[in-house]
Amino acid sequence: MPLTGEQSVSVAVPAVRQRRPRRSSVRHGQASCADYGCARAECRQAALRARRQRDQDRLRGLSARVPPHAAARWAVRLREWGMSAQDIADRAGLSVTLVRRILRTPTQDTPARDIARTSADAILGIPLPHHRNPGAPGLTDSTEASRLLADLARAGWPATTLAQRLDVNPRTIAEVRDKRAHLHLDLALRIRRLHRDLISLDPVGYGIHPTDIARTRAAATRRTTATAA
């Protein structure tokens, strides 16, 4: 059975490569990628660094695993400032599945499964993002932003292009459009402005390849059909 992203890893490539789970979010450059037999230098080096950190913690008398509550509180705060679970995972170098589990951690008084100290430190080390609009604090319902992003998709604007213009991860666009219940008000206002600026324009005139436009529109149609069903 494959190890998870927060379990111990070996820098040696296993003799028999372990099968990566179909929905795994592990990426090259993460220590856990070596668990699946990846021989890339960046993955092996990440595994080596993780092992050295665990050895140092052990010599200092620190437990390799810690309660998740402190990391969970900070992850929730990062999300309140507009970062998605994928944004946090990308910054921390962790699996988005692990980050989502941490975000679901119950209160301090409720027992929760421990996480690796290195995972907790990676989340706690993420600085708060730049607050673009101090006059627009807090979270808001994502219904309008989801509808506006769906409109832009039907118009042929790819998520990658929208993400670049909004300075967010493309996965954030997909989450707000399809499943995130709330988002930071600042991001909601930027999505509203972006929709106003782009909805009447032809993506072809802005360097978007016709194939990408067709693919984006087809995907938007499939989502609409699936929602209606």
N, CA and C atoms as a LAMMPS dump frame, in Angstrom:
ITEM: TIMESTEP
0
ITEM: NUMBER OF ATOMS
687
ITEM: BOX BOUNDS ff ff ff
-5.0000000000000000e+02 5.0000000000000000e+02
-5.0000000000000000e+02 5.0000000000000000e+02
-5.0000000000000000e+02 5.0000000000000000e+02
ITEM: ATOMS id mol type element x y z
1 1 1 N 0.856 -1.195 0
2 1 2 C 0 0 0
3 1 3 C 0.882 1.232 0
4 2 1 N 0.635 2.221 -0.893
5 2 2 C 1.508 3.387 -0.991
6 2 3 C 1.452 4.217 0.268
7 3 1 N 2.555 4.854 0.602
8 3 2 C 2.594 5.767 1.72
9 3 3 C 1.913 7.061 1.334
10 4 1 N 1.399 7.772 2.318
11 4 2 C 0.792 9.058 2.042
12 4 3 C 1.858 10.117 1.978
13 5 1 N 1.437 11.365 1.599
14 5 2 C 2.397 12.437 1.428
15 5 3 C 3.075 12.851 2.706
16 6 1 N 2.52 12.449 3.878
17 6 2 C 3.129 12.897 5.118
18 6 3 C 3.839 11.77 5.843
19 7 1 N 3.892 10.556 5.263
20 7 2 C 4.574 9.467 5.908
21 7 3 C 6.043 9.454 5.523
22 8 1 N 6.794 8.641 6.215
23 8 2 C 8.224 8.572 5.965
24 8 3 C 8.494 8.121 4.556
25 9 1 N 9.559 8.666 3.971
26 9 2 C 9.932 8.313 2.614
27 9 3 C 11.387 7.907 2.609
28 10 1 N 11.752 7.17 1.604
29 10 2 C 13.142 6.791 1.414
30 10 3 C 13.638 7.406 0.139
31 11 1 N 14.874 7.848 0.131
32 11 2 C 15.401 8.461 -1.079
33 11 3 C 15.738 7.405 -2.112
34 12 1 N 15.796 6.148 -1.711
35 12 2 C 16.08 5.096 -2.67
36 12 3 C 14.821 4.758 -3.448
37 13 1 N 14.962 4.588 -4.752
38 13 2 C 13.813 4.221 -5.568
39 13 3 C 13.47 2.767 -5.299
40 14 1 N 12.217 2.442 -4.958
41 14 2 C 11.861 1.06 -4.656
42 14 3 C 12.131 0.15 -5.84
43 15 1 N 12.444 -1.096 -5.528
44 15 2 C 12.709 -2.056 -6.596
45 15 3 C 11.465 -2.268 -7.43
46 16 1 N 10.282 -2.302 -6.757
47 16 2 C 9.015 -2.425 -7.459
48 16 3 C 8.278 -1.108 -7.295
49 17 1 N 8.014 -0.44 -8.393
50 17 2 C 7.386 0.866 -8.312
51 17 3 C 5.968 0.726 -7.773
52 18 1 N 5.627 1.579 -6.798
53 18 2 C 4.299 1.54 -6.241
54 18 3 C 3.351 2.3 -7.16
55 19 1 N 2.124 1.845 -7.198
56 19 2 C 1.152 2.446 -8.097
57 19 3 C 0.59 3.728 -7.497
58 20 1 N 0.682 4.807 -8.225
59 20 2 C 0.166 6.087 -7.758
60 20 3 C -1.356 6.055 -7.812
61 21 1 N -2.055 6.439 -6.728
62 21 2 C -3.517 6.481 -6.768
63 21 3 C -4.003 7.367 -7.897
64 22 1 N -5.108 6.989 -8.495
65 22 2 C -5.606 7.698 -9.671
66 22 3 C -5.85 9.177 -9.388
67 23 1 N -6.334 9.496 -8.177
68 23 2 C -6.681 10.877 -7.854
69 23 3 C -5.589 11.565 -7.025
70 24 1 N -4.404 11.003 -7.051
71 24 2 C -3.316 11.584 -6.262
72 24 3 C -2.98 12.991 -6.753
73 25 1 N -2.753 13.886 -5.798
74 25 2 C -2.361 15.256 -6.132
75 25 3 C -0.871 15.485 -5.925
76 26 1 N -0.134 14.406 -5.654
77 26 2 C 1.309 14.525 -5.459
78 26 3 C 1.956 14.967 -6.765
79 27 1 N 2.879 15.917 -6.652
80 27 2 C 3.521 16.463 -7.842
81 27 3 C 5.025 16.269 -7.736
82 28 1 N 5.711 16.374 -8.865
83 28 2 C 7.171 16.298 -8.863
84 28 3 C 7.732 17.425 -8.009
85 29 1 N 8.776 17.1 -7.273
86 29 2 C 9.372 18.069 -6.372
87 29 3 C 8.922 17.889 -4.939
88 30 1 N 7.923 17.007 -4.72
89 30 2 C 7.478 16.709 -3.373
90 30 3 C 8.156 15.434 -2.893
91 31 1 N 8.415 15.391 -1.585
92 31 2 C 9.108 14.23 -1.034
93 31 3 C 8.326 12.943 -1.268
94 32 1 N 7.005 13.015 -1.152
95 32 2 C 6.192 11.809 -1.288
96 32 3 C 6.188 11.258 -2.709
97 33 1 N 6.611 12.051 -3.685
98 33 2 C 6.652 11.56 -5.063
99 33 3 C 7.631 10.394 -5.17
100 34 1 N 8.706 10.426 -4.358
101 34 2 C 9.677 9.333 -4.38
102 34 3 C 9.072 8.034 -3.875
103 35 1 N 8.015 8.121 -3.051
104 35 2 C 7.364 6.913 -2.552
105 35 3 C 6.758 6.081 -3.679
106 36 1 N 6.413 6.768 -4.765
107 36 2 C 5.796 6.073 -5.893
108 36 3 C 6.825 5.646 -6.931
109 37 1 N 8.102 5.721 -6.573
110 37 2 C 9.148 5.232 -7.463
111 37 3 C 9.709 6.255 -8.411
112 38 1 N 9.371 7.536 -8.22
113 38 2 C 9.886 8.566 -9.129
114 38 3 C 11.392 8.722 -8.926
115 39 1 N 12.136 8.719 -10.027
116 39 2 C 13.598 8.801 -9.947
117 39 3 C 14.122 10.195 -10.282
118 40 1 N 13.223 11.173 -10.439
119 40 2 C 13.693 12.524 -10.739
120 40 3 C 14.559 13.048 -9.595
121 41 1 N 15.581 13.8 -9.973
122 41 2 C 16.504 14.329 -8.965
123 41 3 C 15.783 15.234 -7.977
124 42 1 N 14.834 16.058 -8.466
125 42 2 C 14.145 16.993 -7.577
126 42 3 C 13.318 16.253 -6.53
127 43 1 N 12.735 15.102 -6.905
128 43 2 C 11.922 14.335 -5.965
129 43 3 C 12.811 13.615 -4.953
130 44 1 N 13.918 13.059 -5.434
131 44 2 C 14.849 12.364 -4.533
132 44 3 C 15.476 13.348 -3.552
133 45 1 N 15.797 14.551 -4.012
134 45 2 C 16.369 15.559 -3.128
135 45 3 C 15.35 16.025 -2.085
136 46 1 N 14.078 16.158 -2.511
137 46 2 C 13.037 16.548 -1.564
138 46 3 C 12.869 15.479 -0.491
139 47 1 N 12.943 14.203 -0.891
140 47 2 C 12.849 13.106 0.069
141 47 3 C 14.028 13.123 1.03
142 48 1 N 15.207 13.427 0.51
143 48 2 C 16.398 13.497 1.358
144 48 3 C 16.277 14.625 2.376
145 49 1 N 15.793 15.786 1.938
146 49 2 C 15.621 16.913 2.858
147 49 3 C 14.603 16.577 3.941
148 50 1 N 13.518 15.897 3.541
149 50 2 C 12.489 15.536 4.518
150 50 3 C 13.054 14.564 5.552
151 51 1 N 13.86 13.614 5.091
152 51 2 C 14.437 12.643 6.024
153 51 3 C 15.406 13.324 6.987
154 52 1 N 16.228 14.246 6.469
155 52 2 C 17.165 14.97 7.334
156 52 3 C 16.425 15.793 8.379
157 53 1 N 15.312 16.411 7.968
158 53 2 C 14.544 17.212 8.911
159 53 3 C 13.958 16.341 10.011
160 54 1 N 13.469 15.156 9.638
161 54 2 C 12.93 14.249 10.651
162 54 3 C 14.026 13.786 11.608
163 55 1 N 15.224 13.524 11.059
164 55 2 C 16.341 13.107 11.912
165 55 3 C 16.717 14.224 12.893
166 56 1 N 16.742 15.46 12.414
167 56 2 C 17.074 16.585 13.288
168 56 3 C 16.025 16.752 14.389
169 57 1 N 14.755 16.616 14.008
170 57 2 C 13.69 16.725 15.005
171 57 3 C 13.823 15.637 16.064
172 58 1 N 14.165 14.429 15.615
173 58 2 C 14.293 13.316 16.56
174 58 3 C 15.444 13.566 17.535
175 59 1 N 16.562 14.115 17.037
176 59 2 C 17.692 14.413 17.899
177 59 3 C 17.364 15.51 18.914
178 60 1 N 16.472 16.392 18.546
179 60 2 C 16.059 17.469 19.448
180 60 3 C 14.94 17.026 20.382
181 61 1 N 14.54 15.765 20.264
182 61 2 C 13.493 15.249 21.129
183 61 3 C 12.099 15.642 20.699
184 62 1 N 11.946 16.061 19.446
185 62 2 C 10.643 16.476 18.95
186 62 3 C 9.934 15.301 18.288
187 63 1 N 8.651 15.216 18.519
188 63 2 C 7.858 14.156 17.905
189 63 3 C 7.753 14.39 16.408
190 64 1 N 7.768 13.302 15.645
191 64 2 C 7.648 13.423 14.189
192 64 3 C 6.238 13.826 13.778
193 65 1 N 5.258 13.592 14.657
194 65 2 C 3.869 13.917 14.342
195 65 3 C 3.296 14.785 15.454
196 66 1 N 2.454 15.726 15.069
197 66 2 C 1.9 16.691 16.02
198 66 3 C 0.407 16.84 15.772
199 67 1 N -0.351 17.329 16.768
200 67 2 C -1.769 17.617 16.543
201 67 3 C -1.939 18.648 15.427
202 68 1 N -3.008 18.563 14.652
203 68 2 C -3.158 19.439 13.479
204 68 3 C -3.799 20.779 13.774
205 69 1 N -4.168 21.05 15.035
206 69 2 C -5.036 22.195 15.297
207 69 3 C -4.397 23.54 14.952
208 70 1 N -3.115 23.728 15.301
209 70 2 C -2.47 25.012 15.005
210 70 3 C -2.392 25.24 13.496
211 71 1 N -1.994 24.19 12.748
212 71 2 C -1.934 24.311 11.292
213 71 3 C -3.324 24.549 10.713
214 72 1 N -4.332 23.9 11.297
215 72 2 C -5.702 24.062 10.797
216 72 3 C -6.19 25.494 10.991
217 73 1 N -5.907 26.065 12.164
218 73 2 C -6.329 27.453 12.409
219 73 3 C -5.676 28.408 11.426
220 74 1 N -4.379 28.175 11.14
221 74 2 C -3.691 29.065 10.199
222 74 3 C -4.198 28.843 8.775
223 75 1 N -4.463 27.596 8.409
224 75 2 C -4.99 27.304 7.072
225 75 3 C -6.353 27.967 6.878
226 76 1 N -7.187 27.942 7.911
227 76 2 C -8.498 28.598 7.827
228 76 3 C -8.319 30.097 7.645
229 77 1 N -7.364 30.669 8.351
230 77 2 C -7.123 32.102 8.195
231 77 3 C -6.63 32.43 6.793
232 78 1 N -5.745 31.588 6.256
233 78 2 C -5.278 31.801 4.885
234 78 3 C -6.442 31.743 3.907
235 79 1 N -7.359 30.803 4.137
236 79 2 C -8.528 30.705 3.254
237 79 3 C -9.414 31.934 3.376
238 80 1 N -9.533 32.465 4.58
239 80 2 C -10.333 33.674 4.773
240 80 3 C -9.731 34.877 4.042
241 81 1 N -8.433 34.824 3.82
242 81 2 C -7.766 35.896 3.087
243 81 3 C -7.781 35.643 1.582
244 82 1 N -8.491 34.616 1.143
245 82 2 C -8.689 34.406 -0.287
246 82 3 C -7.937 33.255 -0.902
247 83 1 N -7.132 32.511 -0.116
248 83 2 C -6.391 31.381 -0.678
249 83 3 C -7.27 30.127 -0.68
250 84 1 N -7.232 29.393 -1.779
251 84 2 C -7.951 28.121 -1.838
252 84 3 C -7.089 27.022 -1.229
253 85 1 N -7.701 25.844 -1.054
254 85 2 C -6.936 24.698 -0.562
255 85 3 C -5.782 24.387 -1.502
256 86 1 N -6.008 24.518 -2.812
257 86 2 C -4.949 24.254 -3.78
258 86 3 C -3.843 25.295 -3.686
259 87 1 N -4.217 26.556 -3.454
260 87 2 C -3.205 27.603 -3.271
261 87 3 C -2.305 27.272 -2.083
262 88 1 N -2.932 26.862 -0.972
263 88 2 C -2.168 26.524 0.232
264 88 3 C -1.269 25.329 -0.037
265 89 1 N -1.826 24.313 -0.721
266 89 2 C -1.041 23.115 -1.024
267 89 3 C 0.16 23.454 -1.893
268 90 1 N -0.039 24.305 -2.89
269 90 2 C 1.058 24.681 -3.784
270 90 3 C 2.155 25.415 -3.023
271 91 1 N 1.768 26.325 -2.121
272 91 2 C 2.757 27.085 -1.37
273 91 3 C 3.494 26.217 -0.363
274 92 1 N 2.768 25.242 0.223
275 92 2 C 3.374 24.399 1.261
276 92 3 C 4.09 23.189 0.684
277 93 1 N 3.844 22.873 -0.607
278 93 2 C 4.431 21.678 -1.2
279 93 3 C 3.792 20.402 -0.681
280 94 1 N 2.49 20.476 -0.383
281 94 2 C 1.767 19.322 0.157
282 94 3 C 0.68 18.885 -0.805
283 95 1 N 0.113 17.726 -0.534
284 95 2 C -1.03 17.251 -1.299
285 95 3 C -2.253 18.083 -0.943
286 96 1 N -3.055 18.457 -1.948
287 96 2 C -4.267 19.227 -1.676
288 96 3 C -5.253 18.402 -0.853
289 97 1 N -5.198 17.067 -0.986
290 97 2 C -6.06 16.207 -0.178
291 97 3 C -5.747 16.372 1.305
292 98 1 N -4.458 16.431 1.643
293 98 2 C -4.059 16.628 3.032
294 98 3 C -4.497 17.993 3.528
295 99 1 N -4.327 19.033 2.709
296 99 2 C -4.716 20.378 3.118
297 99 3 C -6.215 20.445 3.382
298 100 1 N -7.008 19.811 2.515
299 100 2 C -8.461 19.814 2.733
300 100 3 C -8.832 19.084 4.015
301 101 1 N -8.11 18.002 4.328
302 101 2 C -8.389 17.294 5.581
303 101 3 C -8.053 18.184 6.774
304 102 1 N -6.941 18.912 6.678
305 102 2 C -6.558 19.809 7.768
306 102 3 C -7.591 20.917 7.941
307 103 1 N -8.109 21.432 6.829
308 103 2 C -9.122 22.488 6.903
309 103 3 C -10.406 21.993 7.567
310 104 1 N -10.649 20.683 7.513
311 104 2 C -11.841 20.114 8.144
312 104 3 C -11.59 19.702 9.594
313 105 1 N -10.415 20.008 10.132
314 105 2 C -10.081 19.62 11.503
315 105 3 C -11.052 20.264 12.481
316 106 1 N -11.598 19.495 13.415
317 106 2 C -12.515 20.066 14.412
318 106 3 C -11.785 20.952 15.406
319 107 1 N -12.501 21.436 16.39
320 107 2 C -11.943 22.385 17.346
321 107 3 C -10.845 21.752 18.195
322 108 1 N -10.149 22.618 18.931
323 108 2 C -9 22.201 19.74
324 108 3 C -9.374 21.107 20.734
325 109 1 N -10.581 21.136 21.265
326 109 2 C -10.983 20.19 22.295
327 109 3 C -11.387 18.827 21.73
328 110 1 N -11.454 18.713 20.418
329 110 2 C -11.875 17.459 19.791
330 110 3 C -10.659 16.708 19.273
331 111 1 N -10.524 15.431 19.584
332 111 2 C -9.379 14.653 19.077
333 111 3 C -9.355 14.639 17.552
334 112 1 N -8.16 14.696 16.996
335 112 2 C -7.995 14.655 15.54
336 112 3 C -6.709 13.92 15.226
337 113 1 N -6.663 13.312 14.047
338 113 2 C -5.478 12.555 13.66
339 113 3 C -4.266 13.476 13.511
340 114 1 N -3.147 13.074 14.104
341 114 2 C -1.925 13.869 14.013
342 114 3 C -1.426 13.937 12.572
343 115 1 N -0.651 14.977 12.3
344 115 2 C -0.021 15.133 10.989
345 115 3 C 1.483 15.251 11.2
346 116 1 N 2.234 15.089 10.129
347 116 2 C 3.689 15.213 10.221
348 116 3 C 4.062 16.625 10.651
349 117 1 N 5.078 16.724 11.515
350 117 2 C 5.538 18.04 11.96
351 117 3 C 5.957 18.891 10.768
352 118 1 N 6.614 18.267 9.781
353 118 2 C 7.052 19.028 8.61
354 118 3 C 5.864 19.596 7.834
355 119 1 N 4.747 18.846 7.803
356 119 2 C 3.548 19.345 7.129
357 119 3 C 2.97 20.533 7.874
358 120 1 N 2.911 20.413 9.212
359 120 2 C 2.398 21.529 10.013
360 120 3 C 3.277 22.764 9.841
361 121 1 N 4.596 22.574 9.889
362 121 2 C 5.513 23.713 9.746
363 121 3 C 5.387 24.361 8.371
364 122 1 N 5.157 23.531 7.343
365 122 2 C 5.035 24.08 5.988
366 122 3 C 3.821 24.997 5.878
367 123 1 N 2.717 24.606 6.511
368 123 2 C 1.511 25.445 6.47
369 123 3 C 1.693 26.69 7.326
370 124 1 N 2.237 26.509 8.526
371 124 2 C 2.43 27.645 9.424
372 124 3 C 3.43 28.655 8.866
373 125 1 N 4.276 28.219 7.939
374 125 2 C 5.269 29.113 7.35
375 125 3 C 4.763 29.925 6.178
376 126 1 N 3.515 29.717 5.758
377 126 2 C 2.967 30.48 4.631
378 126 3 C 2.542 31.862 5.13
379 127 1 N 3.045 32.93 4.529
380 127 2 C 2.621 34.27 4.97
381 127 3 C 1.227 34.594 4.445
382 128 1 N 0.56 35.498 5.122
383 128 2 C -0.735 35.957 4.623
384 128 3 C -0.541 36.624 3.267
385 129 1 N -1.443 36.385 2.327
386 129 2 C -1.3 37.018 1.009
387 129 3 C -1.5 38.519 1.099
388 130 1 N -1.011 39.213 0.098
389 130 2 C -1.187 40.663 0.042
390 130 3 C -2.665 40.998 -0.004
391 131 1 N -3.099 41.851 0.916
392 131 2 C -4.512 42.211 0.966
393 131 3 C -4.761 43.329 -0.033
394 132 1 N -5.327 42.994 -1.163
395 132 2 C -5.46 43.948 -2.262
396 132 3 C -6.436 45.083 -1.94
397 133 1 N -7.49 44.763 -1.193
398 133 2 C -8.512 45.776 -0.958
399 133 3 C -8.945 45.741 0.503
400 134 1 N -8.278 46.514 1.369
401 134 2 C -8.625 46.483 2.785
402 134 3 C -10.067 46.889 3.05
403 135 1 N -10.686 47.577 2.107
404 135 2 C -12.076 47.98 2.299
405 135 3 C -13.057 46.876 1.995
406 136 1 N -12.586 45.709 1.596
407 136 2 C -13.479 44.605 1.261
408 136 3 C -13.076 43.347 2.001
409 137 1 N -13.173 43.373 3.354
410 137 2 C -12.755 42.2 4.117
411 137 3 C -13.819 41.114 4.133
412 138 1 N -13.439 39.936 4.623
413 138 2 C -14.408 38.887 4.869
414 138 3 C -14.727 38.023 3.67
415 139 1 N -15.637 37.104 3.898
416 139 2 C -16.052 36.16 2.871
417 139 3 C -17.446 36.509 2.376
418 140 1 N -17.75 36.051 1.187
419 140 2 C -19.069 36.253 0.608
420 140 3 C -19.496 34.994 -0.127
421 141 1 N -20.779 34.884 -0.391
422 141 2 C -21.313 33.738 -1.125
423 141 3 C -20.738 33.728 -2.54
424 142 1 N -20.483 32.521 -3.049
425 142 2 C -19.817 32.391 -4.349
426 142 3 C -20.789 32.317 -5.526
427 143 1 N -22.095 32.408 -5.275
428 143 2 C -23.084 32.177 -6.341
429 143 3 C -22.872 33.103 -7.525
430 144 1 N -22.742 34.412 -7.268
431 144 2 C -22.573 35.354 -8.377
432 144 3 C -21.254 35.118 -9.096
433 145 1 N -20.157 34.96 -8.345
434 145 2 C -18.852 34.734 -8.965
435 145 3 C -18.853 33.461 -9.791
436 146 1 N -19.504 32.407 -9.284
437 146 2 C -19.599 31.15 -10.038
438 146 3 C -20.325 31.363 -11.36
439 147 1 N -21.422 32.104 -11.322
440 147 2 C -22.187 32.375 -12.549
441 147 3 C -21.37 33.205 -13.538
442 148 1 N -20.641 34.194 -13.041
443 148 2 C -19.856 35.045 -13.934
444 148 3 C -18.71 34.269 -14.576
445 149 1 N -18.061 33.399 -13.81
446 149 2 C -16.99 32.578 -14.38
447 149 3 C -17.541 31.588 -15.401
448 150 1 N -18.735 31.057 -15.142
449 150 2 C -19.363 30.152 -16.113
450 150 3 C -19.692 30.906 -17.399
451 151 1 N -20.148 32.16 -17.272
452 151 2 C -20.416 32.98 -18.46
453 151 3 C -19.152 33.162 -19.291
454 152 1 N -18.057 33.45 -18.632
455 152 2 C -16.796 33.662 -19.344
456 152 3 C -16.321 32.371 -20.003
457 153 1 N -16.563 31.231 -19.358
458 153 2 C -16.196 29.951 -19.968
459 153 3 C -17.029 29.695 -21.212
460 154 1 N -18.316 29.971 -21.142
461 154 2 C -19.172 29.787 -22.331
462 154 3 C -18.77 30.734 -23.455
463 155 1 N -18.178 31.867 -23.082
464 155 2 C -17.698 32.816 -24.094
465 155 3 C -16.341 32.411 -24.653
466 156 1 N -15.73 31.353 -24.082
467 156 2 C -14.478 30.843 -24.622
468 156 3 C -13.22 31.276 -23.896
469 157 1 N -13.361 31.91 -22.747
470 157 2 C -12.183 32.354 -22
471 157 3 C -11.696 31.224 -21.111
472 158 1 N -10.495 30.661 -21.367
473 158 2 C -9.979 29.54 -20.573
474 158 3 C -9.702 29.943 -19.125
475 159 1 N -9.774 28.963 -18.237
476 159 2 C -9.512 29.213 -16.818
477 159 3 C -8.086 29.721 -16.592
478 160 1 N -7.132 29.23 -17.397
479 160 2 C -5.746 29.676 -17.223
480 160 3 C -5.598 31.171 -17.51
481 161 1 N -6.302 31.642 -18.518
482 161 2 C -6.255 33.07 -18.851
483 161 3 C -6.891 33.903 -17.749
484 162 1 N -8.051 33.446 -17.26
485 162 2 C -8.727 34.17 -16.184
486 162 3 C -7.865 34.187 -14.927
487 163 1 N -7.214 33.058 -14.64
488 163 2 C -6.362 32.972 -13.454
489 163 3 C -5.197 33.961 -13.542
490 164 1 N -4.599 34.08 -14.724
491 164 2 C -3.501 35.022 -14.905
492 164 3 C -3.953 36.456 -14.665
493 165 1 N -5.141 36.777 -15.148
494 165 2 C -5.646 38.145 -15.001
495 165 3 C -6.048 38.443 -13.558
496 166 1 N -6.446 37.394 -12.825
497 166 2 C -6.85 37.573 -11.434
498 166 3 C -5.709 37.311 -10.456
499 167 1 N -4.568 36.828 -10.99
500 167 2 C -3.402 36.508 -10.169
501 167 3 C -3.734 35.447 -9.12
502 168 1 N -4.395 34.362 -9.573
503 168 2 C -4.697 33.226 -8.707
504 168 3 C -4.325 31.944 -9.441
505 169 1 N -4.395 30.819 -8.737
506 169 2 C -4.153 29.519 -9.356
507 169 3 C -5.346 29.124 -10.213
508 170 1 N -5.132 28.5 -11.395
509 170 2 C -6.265 28.054 -12.214
510 170 3 C -7.236 27.15 -11.466
511 171 1 N -6.724 26.37 -10.498
512 171 2 C -7.623 25.522 -9.714
513 171 3 C -8.58 26.36 -8.868
514 172 1 N -8.152 27.555 -8.482
515 172 2 C -9.037 28.438 -7.733
516 172 3 C -10.228 28.836 -8.591
517 173 1 N -9.977 29.103 -9.874
518 173 2 C -11.064 29.433 -10.795
519 173 3 C -12.06 28.291 -10.853
520 174 1 N -11.564 27.065 -10.998
521 174 2 C -12.45 25.905 -11.082
522 174 3 C -13.233 25.703 -9.788
523 175 1 N -12.565 25.894 -8.644
524 175 2 C -13.242 25.71 -7.357
525 175 3 C -14.355 26.736 -7.165
526 176 1 N -14.077 28 -7.462
527 176 2 C -15.099 29.04 -7.3
528 176 3 C -16.248 28.797 -8.269
529 177 1 N -15.944 28.397 -9.473
530 177 2 C -16.966 28.181 -10.495
531 177 3 C -17.847 26.974 -10.186
532 178 1 N -17.238 25.91 -9.621
533 178 2 C -17.952 24.633 -9.549
534 178 3 C -18.364 24.184 -8.156
535 179 1 N -17.604 24.53 -7.102
536 179 2 C -17.938 23.884 -5.832
537 179 3 C -17.663 24.69 -4.573
538 180 1 N -16.867 25.754 -4.625
539 180 2 C -16.57 26.469 -3.382
540 180 3 C -17.791 27.292 -2.951
541 181 1 N -18.186 27.174 -1.69
542 181 2 C -19.392 27.852 -1.212
543 181 3 C -19.154 29.34 -0.955
544 182 1 N -17.954 29.689 -0.516
545 182 2 C -17.645 31.078 -0.19
546 182 3 C -16.285 31.451 -0.759
547 183 1 N -16.07 32.72 -0.963
548 183 2 C -14.765 33.211 -1.393
549 183 3 C -14.544 34.583 -0.794
550 184 1 N -13.299 35.018 -0.837
551 184 2 C -12.966 36.326 -0.292
552 184 3 C -13.647 37.413 -1.113
553 185 1 N -14.191 38.41 -0.413
554 185 2 C -14.949 39.458 -1.085
555 185 3 C -14.099 40.198 -2.11
556 186 1 N -12.829 40.378 -1.804
557 186 2 C -11.934 41.049 -2.752
558 186 3 C -11.872 40.296 -4.07
559 187 1 N -11.755 38.955 -3.994
560 187 2 C -11.719 38.15 -5.213
561 187 3 C -13.053 38.213 -5.94
562 188 1 N -14.152 38.215 -5.2
563 188 2 C -15.476 38.307 -5.834
564 188 3 C -15.609 39.612 -6.618
565 189 1 N -15.107 40.699 -6.056
566 189 2 C -15.186 41.992 -6.743
567 189 3 C -14.298 42.004 -7.985
568 190 1 N -13.134 41.381 -7.896
569 190 2 C -12.243 41.33 -9.068
570 190 3 C -12.856 40.477 -10.174
571 191 1 N -13.526 39.374 -9.8
572 191 2 C -14.202 38.546 -10.808
573 191 3 C -15.312 39.337 -11.483
574 192 1 N -16.036 40.131 -10.701
575 192 2 C -17.109 40.947 -11.282
576 192 3 C -16.548 41.943 -12.294
577 193 1 N -15.433 42.585 -11.929
578 193 2 C -14.822 43.55 -12.859
579 193 3 C -14.281 42.862 -14.1
580 194 1 N -13.678 41.672 -13.915
581 194 2 C -13.123 40.95 -15.057
582 194 3 C -14.226 40.528 -16.013
583 195 1 N -15.342 40.081 -15.471
584 195 2 C -16.486 39.702 -16.313
585 195 3 C -16.97 40.904 -17.113
586 196 1 N -17.066 42.042 -16.458
587 196 2 C -17.512 43.26 -17.144
588 196 3 C -16.565 43.634 -18.282
589 197 1 N -15.254 43.413 -18.067
590 197 2 C -14.262 43.822 -19.072
591 197 3 C -14.175 42.839 -20.245
592 198 1 N -14.428 41.551 -20.011
593 198 2 C -14.149 40.53 -21.026
594 198 3 C -15.373 39.959 -21.734
595 199 1 N -16.54 40.02 -21.114
596 199 2 C -17.668 39.234 -21.614
597 199 3 C -18.074 39.631 -23.031
598 200 1 N -17.859 40.869 -23.428
599 200 2 C -18.259 41.3 -24.771
600 200 3 C -17.117 41.218 -25.783
601 201 1 N -15.971 40.7 -25.367
602 201 2 C -14.812 40.648 -26.249
603 201 3 C -14.627 39.256 -26.839
604 202 1 N -13.976 39.19 -27.996
605 202 2 C -13.674 37.914 -28.649
606 202 3 C -12.297 37.442 -28.179
607 203 1 N -12.218 36.273 -27.539
608 203 2 C -10.92 35.784 -27.047
609 203 3 C -9.854 35.672 -28.132
610 204 1 N -10.271 35.423 -29.379
611 204 2 C -9.304 35.286 -30.475
612 204 3 C -8.474 36.553 -30.614
613 205 1 N -9.104 37.69 -30.413
614 205 2 C -8.404 38.957 -30.549
615 205 3 C -7.404 39.225 -29.447
616 206 1 N -7.37 38.342 -28.45
617 206 2 C -6.465 38.534 -27.321
618 206 3 C -5.491 37.369 -27.166
619 207 1 N -5.22 36.717 -28.308
620 207 2 C -4.181 35.699 -28.34
621 207 3 C -4.602 34.319 -27.9
622 208 1 N -5.889 34.082 -27.675
623 208 2 C -6.353 32.755 -27.267
624 208 3 C -6.528 31.902 -28.522
625 209 1 N -5.923 30.739 -28.54
626 209 2 C -5.984 29.867 -29.71
627 209 3 C -7.417 29.346 -29.906
628 210 1 N -7.91 29.295 -31.16
629 210 2 C -9.27 28.812 -31.417
630 210 3 C -9.543 27.428 -30.826
631 211 1 N -8.531 26.562 -30.82
632 211 2 C -8.724 25.229 -30.232
633 211 3 C -9.016 25.325 -28.742
634 212 1 N -8.289 26.2 -28.048
635 212 2 C -8.529 26.387 -26.618
636 212 3 C -9.912 26.986 -26.368
637 213 1 N -10.32 27.88 -27.229
638 213 2 C -11.65 28.484 -27.096
639 213 3 C -12.727 27.42 -27.256
640 214 1 N -12.586 26.589 -28.291
641 214 2 C -13.576 25.531 -28.535
642 214 3 C -13.61 24.541 -27.378
643 215 1 N -12.441 24.188 -26.863
644 215 2 C -12.381 23.242 -25.75
645 215 3 C -13.047 23.824 -24.507
646 216 1 N -12.803 25.105 -24.254
647 216 2 C -13.393 25.756 -23.085
648 216 3 C -14.907 25.821 -23.197
649 217 1 N -15.399 26.157 -24.377
650 217 2 C -16.85 26.228 -24.582
651 217 3 C -17.497 24.853 -24.456
652 218 1 N -16.829 23.819 -24.989
653 218 2 C -17.381 22.461 -24.898
654 218 3 C -17.448 22.001 -23.448
655 219 1 N -16.416 22.301 -22.682
656 219 2 C -16.416 21.921 -21.272
657 219 3 C -17.512 22.664 -20.507
658 220 1 N -17.715 23.933 -20.843
659 220 2 C -18.771 24.718 -20.184
660 220 3 C -20.13 24.119 -20.51
661 221 1 N -20.32 23.685 -21.732
662 221 2 C -21.601 23.065 -22.13
663 221 3 C -21.822 21.769 -21.367
664 222 1 N -20.775 20.963 -21.214
665 222 2 C -20.905 19.708 -20.471
666 222 3 C -21.267 19.968 -19.009
667 223 1 N -20.654 20.968 -18.421
668 223 2 C -20.976 21.297 -17.024
669 223 3 C -22.416 21.741 -16.883
670 224 1 N -22.879 22.565 -17.836
671 224 2 C -24.265 23.037 -17.791
672 224 3 C -25.242 21.881 -17.928
673 225 1 N -24.934 20.954 -18.843
674 225 2 C -25.791 19.786 -19.047
675 225 3 C -25.835 18.906 -17.818
676 226 1 N -24.639 18.706 -17.198
677 226 2 C -24.567 17.853 -16.006
678 226 3 C -25.338 18.482 -14.855
679 227 1 N -25.256 19.813 -14.729
680 227 2 C -25.977 20.499 -13.64
681 227 3 C -27.479 20.405 -13.857
682 228 1 N -27.905 20.563 -15.108
683 228 2 C -29.343 20.491 -15.415
684 228 3 C -29.888 19.098 -15.152
685 229 1 N -29.048 18.057 -15.403
686 229 2 C -29.497 16.697 -15.182
687 229 3 C -29.63 16.404 -13.695
